[in-house]
Amino acid sequence: MLEKKELSTFRLPQLIGNLEGILNGFRAYQVFKAAFDLQLFALLDKEPGLSREAIATRLAIDGRYIRSFLLALTELGLLCERNGQFTLSEMAKYFLVRESPFYQGDWIEQDLGTASKWNQFAKTLHAETDTPAPAERIFDAEASLLALGQHSLRGEVQAVALATAATAHFAEAKTMLDLGGKHGLYAIALCQMNKNLHATLLNKPAVTPITRRIIDGYGLADRMQMVSGDLWADAIGRDYDIIVASHVFYERRDAIPALLKKLREALKVGGLLVLHHWFCATGCVPTNGLKELDRAFWSCGHPLCHVEKFSALLHAHGFCVVSSQEIATMDGSSQLHLAVKEKFIPLSPTGAPDHAAQRCEK
């Protein structure tokens, strides 16, 4: 039972404003999601300059809420209003209109839709509910693949491609493997930068036709072939000049050494291994709770550990690390390792792989 207080002089601590700020974040998201689900952005893209009455009629919105709804969207920077007519803001035109090359709608739906781990966060946190209910297991391969592609174009594809292209032998490379190629955008970007490069994409059978359509859209069908398979269990071919593996190591961390051995065997001597993954911060010290959680959702529960030791692991498996750098994105930093296959695997004085060695064979 609360202690009785004199209500006329009762005052809440000023920290209530912080709590209200959190709640307003939820309200703002609900306003945005409603506009997205009702296809308001698509409507105003086709018919800019509609009045609030016209918008309410077209989208069957209750007239009691339309003014505040559109005002909130304007305050969020998603709409512009002039003389009672509403148009899309520049941000909405870029990211929320499907015809835009910068469209992010599939990622929004995948990241925050009904099956999202964010949308059922308490259940996600509960250890006894790892197995989703049947209704939550509906998987739309095309939507998922398009979403991943839109997310990767927030800077990851560009940074990985530019760093790879800046290596010494990229211009002479003829063959590459995109390991777990998914949307194929890493291979597409590299093939665009090297007109003599031919790429093989290893994908699971369910997504192969979708990836093929993406490749066709970039006009690269003659230089990119699809192979269905499991990167952990199946043969991946040999004599590649470049192998790219982006966000594929999380699924079976215990098998990473065996996979590195397979990748070394698949590369030519002097060939380039491009590894791009999320890692915990050095020492596994969390730096941003929301971003850490989001990366955990998309990396099978947790990013990779011990980034400070990863170069030594590569060296122990016969690779010379020529570059290790952070890729800065809106979702936090990922780590890019560029490594060249050496002629021999370095050995310690006892004949075992030298995990401590730091020098690459010249």
Rosetta blueprint (number, residue, H / E / L):
1 M L
2 L L
3 E L
4 K L
5 K L
6 E L
7 L H
8 S H
9 T H
10 F L
11 R L
12 L L
13 P L
14 Q L
15 L L
16 I H
17 G H
18 N H
19 L H
20 E H
21 G H
22 I H
23 L H
24 N H
25 G H
26 F H
27 R H
28 A H
29 Y H
30 Q H
31 V H
32 F H
33 K H
34 A H
35 A H
36 F H
37 D H
38 L L
39 Q L
40 L H
41 F H
42 A H
43 L H
44 L H
45 D H
46 K H
47 E L
48 P L
49 G L
50 L E
51 S E
52 R H
53 E H
54 A H
55 I H
56 A H
57 T H
58 R H
59 L H
60 A L
61 I L
62 D L
63 G H
64 R H
65 Y H
66 I H
67 R H
68 S H
69 F H
70 L H
71 L H
72 A H
73 L H
74 T H
75 E H
76 L L
77 G L
78 L L
79 L E
80 C E
81 E E
82 R E
83 N L
84 G L
85 Q E
86 F E
87 T E
88 L E
89 S L
90 E H
91 M H
92 A H
93 K H
94 Y H
95 F H
96 L L
97 V L
98 R L
99 E L
100 S L
101 P L
102 F L
103 Y L
104 Q L
105 G H
106 D H
107 W H
108 I H
109 E H
110 Q H
111 D H
112 L H
113 G L
114 T L
115 A L
116 S L
117 K L
118 W L
119 N L
120 Q L
121 F H
122 A H
123 K H
124 T H
125 L H
126 H L
127 A H
128 E H
129 T H
130 D L
131 T L
132 P L
133 A L
134 P H
135 A H
136 E H
137 R H
138 I L
139 F L
140 D L
141 A H
142 E H
143 A H
144 S H
145 L H
146 L H
147 A H
148 L H
149 G H
150 Q H
151 H H
152 S H
153 L L
154 R L
155 G L
156 E H
157 V H
158 Q H
159 A H
160 V H
161 A H
162 L H
163 A H
164 T H
165 A H
166 A L
167 T L
168 A L
169 H L
170 F H
171 A H
172 E H
173 A L
174 K L
175 T E
176 M E
177 L E
178 D E
179 L E
180 G L
181 G L
182 K L
183 H L
184 G L
185 L H
186 Y H
187 A H
188 I H
189 A H
190 L H
191 C H
192 Q H
193 M H
194 N L
195 K L
196 N L
197 L L
198 H E
199 A E
200 T E
201 L E
202 L E
203 N E
204 K L
205 P H
206 A H
207 V H
208 T H
209 P H
210 I H
211 T H
212 R H
213 R H
214 I H
215 I H
216 D H
217 G H
218 Y L
219 G L
220 L L
221 A L
222 D L
223 R L
224 M E
225 Q E
226 M E
227 V E
228 S E
229 G L
230 D L
231 L L
232 W L
233 A L
234 D L
235 A L
236 I L
237 G L
238 R L
239 D L
240 Y E
241 D E
242 I E
243 I E
244 V E
245 A E
246 S E
247 H L
248 V L
249 F L
250 Y L
251 E L
252 R L
253 R H
254 D H
255 A H
256 I H
257 P H
258 A H
259 L H
260 L H
261 K H
262 K H
263 L H
264 R H
265 E H
266 A H
267 L E
268 K E
269 V E
270 G E
271 G E
272 L E
273 L E
274 V E
275 L E
276 H E
277 H E
278 W L
279 F E
280 C L
281 A L
282 T H
283 G H
284 C H
285 V L
286 P L
287 T L
288 N L
289 G H
290 L H
291 K H
292 E H
293 L H
294 D H
295 R H
296 A H
297 F H
298 W L
299 S L
300 C L
301 G L
302 H L
303 P L
304 L E
305 C L
306 H L
307 V H
308 E H
309 K H
310 F H
311 S H
312 A H
313 L H
314 L H
315 H H
316 A H
317 H L
318 G L
319 F E
320 C E
321 V E
322 V E
323 S E
324 S E
325 Q E
326 E E
327 I E
328 A L
329 T L
330 M L
331 D L
332 G L
333 S L
334 S E
335 Q E
336 L E
337 H E
338 L E
339 A E
340 V E
341 K E
342 E L
343 K L
344 F L
345 I L
346 P L
347 L E
348 S L
349 P L
350 T L
351 G L
352 A L
353 P E
354 D L
355 H L
356 A L
357 A L
358 Q L
359 R L
360 C L
361 E L
362 K L
